[in-house]
Amino acid sequence: MYPYRCHEEEGINTERGNTTGNIVNRGIVSKYDDKVFFSNLNENGHLYKKEVDGSTELLVDEPVEFINVLDGWVYYWVADTDDGKLFKIRTDGTDKTLINDDHDHYINVVDDHIYYSDYLDEGTIYKVKTDGSNKTKITDAEFPSDLSVVDNWIYYYNPHGENPGIHRIQTDGSNHSKLICKSEEHERCR
């Protein structure tokens, strides 16, 4: 559940807003600078910050998921609207900013990009800069889930369509491949 810097070998130096394992479980907690940011399930999923001394502060009074914290910003998806919205807010609770109004799921903030699956667009995978600019379609997978961005690769599970199974694609949209088929008994896996 902790943001981390990973893989500093071979010239890859990546900073993340949350761990991949936490994101696939809806990302309801993230740690940054000895503070924990979390969706308080006892308070309708509202976004709170907990300090080392045990004090808590309400940052957002809407239900949030897919929390990522990086470079002094908390990125989160507001889950109480029909379509959802992706926001960022400073870790001190100021400068709340709408990034987009896509129905973003499995949000991964890596370096200066946000990767997500847009469920209003059949789960198409997109990336956008952390300031909301340069939205780019990565792939047209049908309702991909469990996105994990690692070493310039996006790994995801696609349970539908012509290629069910676990896939990967580079963050620039190139080199797509299926790694594991959904079921070897499925006719498209033979």
Short mmCIF file of the C-alpha atoms (twelve columns), coordinates in Angstrom:
data_MODEL
# 
_entry.id   MODEL 
# 
loop_
_atom_site.group_PDB 
_atom_site.id 
_atom_site.type_symbol 
_atom_site.label_atom_id 
_atom_site.label_alt_id 
_atom_site.label_comp_id 
_atom_site.label_asym_id 
_atom_site.label_seq_id 
_atom_site.Cartn_x 
_atom_site.Cartn_y 
_atom_site.Cartn_z 
_atom_site.pdbx_PDB_model_num 
ATOM 1   C CA . MET A 1   0.000   0.000   0.000   1 
ATOM 2   C CA . TYR A 2   3.003   2.277   -0.078  1 
ATOM 3   C CA . PRO A 3   4.183   4.392   -2.988  1 
ATOM 4   C CA . TYR A 4   7.666   3.487   -3.991  1 
ATOM 5   C CA . ARG A 5   10.524  4.043   -6.373  1 
ATOM 6   C CA . CYS A 6   11.241  0.926   -8.372  1 
ATOM 7   C CA . HIS A 7   13.802  -0.502  -10.745 1 
ATOM 8   C CA . GLU A 8   16.720  1.870   -10.839 1 
ATOM 9   C CA . GLU A 9   18.792  -0.531  -12.950 1 
ATOM 10  C CA . GLU A 10  19.152  -0.268  -16.721 1 
ATOM 11  C CA . GLY A 11  18.293  3.445   -16.730 1 
ATOM 12  C CA . ILE A 12  14.707  2.886   -15.531 1 
ATOM 13  C CA . ASN A 13  13.840  5.118   -12.595 1 
ATOM 14  C CA . THR A 14  10.111  5.031   -11.909 1 
ATOM 15  C CA . GLU A 15  8.091   6.751   -9.214  1 
ATOM 16  C CA . ARG A 16  4.601   5.509   -8.446  1 
ATOM 17  C CA . GLY A 17  1.624   6.887   -6.567  1 
ATOM 18  C CA . ASN A 18  0.632   3.493   -5.130  1 
ATOM 19  C CA . THR A 19  1.520   -0.178  -5.440  1 
ATOM 20  C CA . THR A 20  0.058   -2.253  -8.242  1 
ATOM 21  C CA . GLY A 21  -1.417  -4.759  -5.792  1 
ATOM 22  C CA . ASN A 22  -3.300  -2.047  -3.948  1 
ATOM 23  C CA . ILE A 23  -4.649  -0.481  -7.142  1 
ATOM 24  C CA . VAL A 24  -6.201  -3.755  -8.345  1 
ATOM 25  C CA . ASN A 25  -8.003  -3.833  -4.982  1 
ATOM 26  C CA . ARG A 26  -9.558  -0.393  -5.625  1 
ATOM 27  C CA . GLY A 27  -6.661  1.603   -4.109  1 
ATOM 28  C CA . ILE A 28  -8.336  2.821   -0.934  1 
ATOM 29  C CA . VAL A 29  -5.093  3.646   0.924   1 
ATOM 30  C CA . SER A 30  -1.696  5.119   0.076   1 
ATOM 31  C CA . LYS A 31  1.267   6.337   2.154   1 
ATOM 32  C CA . TYR A 32  3.350   9.425   1.396   1 
ATOM 33  C CA . ASP A 33  5.878   11.333  3.564   1 
ATOM 34  C CA . ASP A 34  4.886   9.494   6.770   1 
ATOM 35  C CA . LYS A 35  1.215   10.282  6.173   1 
ATOM 36  C CA . VAL A 36  -1.488  7.809   5.226   1 
ATOM 37  C CA . PHE A 37  -4.219  8.861   2.816   1 
ATOM 38  C CA . PHE A 38  -7.286  6.634   2.890   1 
ATOM 39  C CA . SER A 39  -10.896 6.196   1.899   1 
ATOM 40  C CA . ASN A 40  -12.620 6.007   5.288   1 
ATOM 41  C CA . LEU A 41  -15.195 3.257   4.865   1 
ATOM 42  C CA . ASN A 42  -16.819 4.319   8.156   1 
ATOM 43  C CA . GLU A 43  -17.385 7.792   6.679   1 
ATOM 44  C CA . ASN A 44  -18.913 6.850   3.288   1 
ATOM 45  C CA . GLY A 45  -15.467 6.475   1.690   1 
ATOM 46  C CA . HIS A 46  -14.445 10.106  2.209   1 
ATOM 47  C CA . LEU A 47  -10.762 10.924  1.725   1 
ATOM 48  C CA . TYR A 48  -8.793  11.413  4.938   1 
ATOM 49  C CA . LYS A 49  -5.171  12.086  5.810   1 
ATOM 50  C CA . LYS A 50  -3.713  10.508  8.953   1 
ATOM 51  C CA . GLU A 51  -0.590  12.057  10.471  1 
ATOM 52  C CA . VAL A 52  2.159   10.214  12.373  1 
ATOM 53  C CA . ASP A 53  0.832   11.665  15.646  1 
ATOM 54  C CA . GLY A 54  -2.497  9.906   15.029  1 
ATOM 55  C CA . SER A 55  -4.524  12.978  14.097  1 
ATOM 56  C CA . THR A 56  -6.769  12.774  11.040  1 
ATOM 57  C CA . GLU A 57  -7.975  15.427  8.631   1 
ATOM 58  C CA . LEU A 58  -10.850 15.242  6.142   1 
ATOM 59  C CA . LEU A 59  -9.604  16.258  2.676   1 
ATOM 60  C CA . VAL A 60  -12.568 15.341  0.445   1 
ATOM 61  C CA . ASP A 61  -16.139 14.705  1.616   1 
ATOM 62  C CA . GLU A 62  -17.059 12.431  -1.299  1 
ATOM 63  C CA . PRO A 63  -16.473 8.677   -1.646  1 
ATOM 64  C CA . VAL A 64  -13.102 8.073   -3.319  1 
ATOM 65  C CA . GLU A 65  -11.189 5.120   -4.738  1 
ATOM 66  C CA . PHE A 66  -7.950  4.459   -6.620  1 
ATOM 67  C CA . ILE A 67  -5.896  6.795   -4.411  1 
ATOM 68  C CA . ASN A 68  -2.384  7.588   -5.646  1 
ATOM 69  C CA . VAL A 69  -0.078  10.070  -3.911  1 
ATOM 70  C CA . LEU A 70  2.976   11.433  -5.686  1 
ATOM 71  C CA . ASP A 71  4.998   14.649  -5.664  1 
ATOM 72  C CA . GLY A 72  2.747   16.410  -3.141  1 
ATOM 73  C CA . TRP A 73  -0.518  15.561  -4.930  1 
ATOM 74  C CA . VAL A 74  -3.270  13.066  -4.091  1 
ATOM 75  C CA . TYR A 75  -4.914  11.619  -7.221  1 
ATOM 76  C CA . TYR A 76  -8.290  9.933   -6.732  1 
ATOM 77  C CA . TRP A 77  -11.504 8.928   -8.426  1 
ATOM 78  C CA . VAL A 78  -14.816 10.162  -7.006  1 
ATOM 79  C CA . ALA A 79  -17.161 7.196   -7.023  1 
ATOM 80  C CA . ASP A 80  -20.507 8.746   -6.097  1 
ATOM 81  C CA . THR A 81  -21.514 10.097  -9.499  1 
ATOM 82  C CA . ASP A 82  -23.002 8.108   -12.363 1 
ATOM 83  C CA . ASP A 83  -19.919 8.580   -14.482 1 
ATOM 84  C CA . GLY A 84  -17.166 9.228   -11.911 1 
ATOM 85  C CA . LYS A 85  -14.508 11.899  -12.099 1 
ATOM 86  C CA . LEU A 86  -10.723 11.932  -11.666 1 
ATOM 87  C CA . PHE A 87  -9.343  14.671  -9.414  1 
ATOM 88  C CA . LYS A 88  -6.135  15.700  -7.756  1 
ATOM 89  C CA . ILE A 89  -5.677  17.729  -4.587  1 
ATOM 90  C CA . ARG A 90  -2.541  18.828  -2.777  1 
ATOM 91  C CA . THR A 91  -1.613  16.746  0.261   1 
ATOM 92  C CA . ASP A 92  -2.507  19.746  2.456   1 
ATOM 93  C CA . GLY A 93  -6.083  19.745  1.078   1 
ATOM 94  C CA . THR A 94  -5.745  22.755  -1.253  1 
ATOM 95  C CA . ASP A 95  -6.007  23.217  -5.021  1 
ATOM 96  C CA . LYS A 96  -8.612  20.567  -5.831  1 
ATOM 97  C CA . THR A 97  -8.459  20.141  -9.618  1 
ATOM 98  C CA . LEU A 98  -10.588 18.098  -12.038 1 
ATOM 99  C CA . ILE A 99  -8.330  16.046  -14.342 1 
ATOM 100 C CA . ASN A 100 -11.083 14.416  -16.415 1 
ATOM 101 C CA . ASP A 101 -14.635 13.141  -16.218 1 
ATOM 102 C CA . ASP A 102 -13.952 9.710   -17.699 1 
ATOM 103 C CA . HIS A 103 -15.191 6.699   -15.746 1 
ATOM 104 C CA . ASP A 104 -11.617 5.883   -14.685 1 
ATOM 105 C CA . HIS A 105 -10.751 2.555   -13.046 1 
ATOM 106 C CA . TYR A 106 -7.479  0.906   -12.030 1 
ATOM 107 C CA . ILE A 107 -5.724  4.276   -11.938 1 
ATOM 108 C CA . ASN A 108 -1.923  4.057   -11.897 1 
ATOM 109 C CA . VAL A 109 0.042   7.296   -11.454 1 
ATOM 110 C CA . VAL A 110 3.570   6.677   -12.686 1 
ATOM 111 C CA . ASP A 111 6.062   9.525   -13.046 1 
ATOM 112 C CA . ASP A 112 4.147   12.296  -14.869 1 
ATOM 113 C CA . HIS A 113 1.368   10.139  -16.389 1 
ATOM 114 C CA . ILE A 114 -1.903  8.620   -15.233 1 
ATOM 115 C CA . TYR A 115 -2.897  5.267   -16.778 1 
ATOM 116 C CA . TYR A 116 -6.479  4.019   -16.462 1 
ATOM 117 C CA . SER A 117 -9.284  1.976   -17.960 1 
ATOM 118 C CA . ASP A 118 -12.293 4.105   -19.038 1 
ATOM 119 C CA . TYR A 119 -15.430 2.049   -18.396 1 
ATOM 120 C CA . LEU A 120 -17.675 4.448   -20.353 1 
ATOM 121 C CA . ASP A 121 -15.544 3.676   -23.393 1 
ATOM 122 C CA . GLU A 122 -15.795 -0.126  -22.927 1 
ATOM 123 C CA . GLY A 123 -12.730 -0.055  -20.714 1 
ATOM 124 C CA . THR A 124 -10.365 1.364   -23.307 1 
ATOM 125 C CA . ILE A 125 -6.961  2.003   -21.736 1 
ATOM 126 C CA . TYR A 126 -5.784  5.616   -21.778 1 
ATOM 127 C CA . LYS A 127 -2.949  7.675   -20.412 1 
ATOM 128 C CA . VAL A 128 -3.036  11.367  -19.586 1 
ATOM 129 C CA . LYS A 129 -0.452  13.747  -18.134 1 
ATOM 130 C CA . THR A 130 -0.903  14.487  -14.422 1 
ATOM 131 C CA . ASP A 131 -2.043  18.009  -15.352 1 
ATOM 132 C CA . GLY A 132 -4.891  16.535  -17.455 1 
ATOM 133 C CA . SER A 133 -3.338  17.263  -20.845 1 
ATOM 134 C CA . ASN A 134 -2.363  14.936  -23.703 1 
ATOM 135 C CA . LYS A 135 -4.993  12.236  -23.294 1 
ATOM 136 C CA . THR A 136 -3.845  9.301   -25.433 1 
ATOM 137 C CA . LYS A 137 -5.589  6.011   -26.228 1 
ATOM 138 C CA . ILE A 138 -3.303  3.016   -25.539 1 
ATOM 139 C CA . THR A 139 -5.502  0.105   -26.640 1 
ATOM 140 C CA . ASP A 140 -9.115  -0.840  -27.402 1 
ATOM 141 C CA . ALA A 141 -9.297  -3.841  -25.062 1 
ATOM 142 C CA . GLU A 142 -12.854 -4.701  -24.008 1 
ATOM 143 C CA . PHE A 143 -13.324 -3.852  -20.330 1 
ATOM 144 C CA . PRO A 144 -9.777  -4.611  -19.175 1 
ATOM 145 C CA . SER A 145 -9.292  -4.853  -15.447 1 
ATOM 146 C CA . ASP A 146 -6.486  -5.071  -12.920 1 
ATOM 147 C CA . LEU A 147 -4.134  -2.664  -14.722 1 
ATOM 148 C CA . SER A 148 -0.563  -2.691  -13.421 1 
ATOM 149 C CA . VAL A 149 2.058   -0.377  -14.906 1 
ATOM 150 C CA . VAL A 150 5.595   -1.705  -14.430 1 
ATOM 151 C CA . ASP A 151 8.811   -0.825  -16.301 1 
ATOM 152 C CA . ASN A 152 7.058   0.936   -19.221 1 
ATOM 153 C CA . TRP A 153 4.606   -1.968  -19.617 1 
ATOM 154 C CA . ILE A 154 0.881   -2.053  -18.847 1 
ATOM 155 C CA . TYR A 155 -0.285  -5.497  -17.729 1 
ATOM 156 C CA . TYR A 156 -4.017  -6.145  -17.642 1 
ATOM 157 C CA . TYR A 157 -6.657  -8.843  -17.579 1 
ATOM 158 C CA . ASN A 158 -9.154  -8.875  -20.444 1 
ATOM 159 C CA . PRO A 159 -12.007 -11.292 -19.705 1 
ATOM 160 C CA . HIS A 160 -13.959 -10.454 -22.881 1 
ATOM 161 C CA . GLY A 161 -13.586 -10.117 -26.617 1 
ATOM 162 C CA . GLU A 162 -11.566 -12.116 -29.083 1 
ATOM 163 C CA . ASN A 163 -8.494  -12.369 -26.855 1 
ATOM 164 C CA . PRO A 164 -9.530  -13.235 -23.295 1 
ATOM 165 C CA . GLY A 165 -6.636  -13.528 -20.860 1 
ATOM 166 C CA . ILE A 166 -3.706  -11.598 -19.420 1 
ATOM 167 C CA . HIS A 167 -2.088  -9.108  -21.784 1 
ATOM 168 C CA . ARG A 168 0.679   -6.554  -21.799 1 
ATOM 169 C CA . ILE A 169 1.337   -3.492  -23.920 1 
ATOM 170 C CA . GLN A 170 4.019   -0.829  -23.698 1 
ATOM 171 C CA . THR A 171 2.955   2.527   -22.279 1 
ATOM 172 C CA . ASP A 172 3.311   4.096   -25.743 1 
ATOM 173 C CA . GLY A 173 0.776   1.600   -27.180 1 
ATOM 174 C CA . SER A 174 3.288   -0.601  -28.990 1 
ATOM 175 C CA . ASN A 175 4.222   -4.286  -28.651 1 
ATOM 176 C CA . HIS A 176 0.876   -5.682  -27.520 1 
ATOM 177 C CA . SER A 177 0.892   -9.378  -26.648 1 
ATOM 178 C CA . LYS A 178 -1.239  -11.926 -24.831 1 
ATOM 179 C CA . LEU A 179 0.709   -13.600 -22.031 1 
ATOM 180 C CA . ILE A 180 -1.814  -16.090 -20.642 1 
ATOM 181 C CA . CYS A 181 -5.037  -17.289 -22.209 1 
ATOM 182 C CA . LYS A 182 -8.258  -17.212 -20.161 1 
ATOM 183 C CA . SER A 183 -8.828  -20.919 -20.701 1 
ATOM 184 C CA . GLU A 184 -6.845  -23.334 -22.830 1 
ATOM 185 C CA . GLU A 185 -10.159 -25.032 -23.593 1 
ATOM 186 C CA . HIS A 186 -11.491 -21.846 -25.177 1 
ATOM 187 C CA . GLU A 187 -11.455 -22.111 -28.983 1 
ATOM 188 C CA . ARG A 188 -9.578  -18.783 -29.342 1 
ATOM 189 C CA . CYS A 189 -6.734  -20.128 -27.172 1 
ATOM 190 C CA . ARG A 190 -5.936  -23.122 -29.362 1 
# 
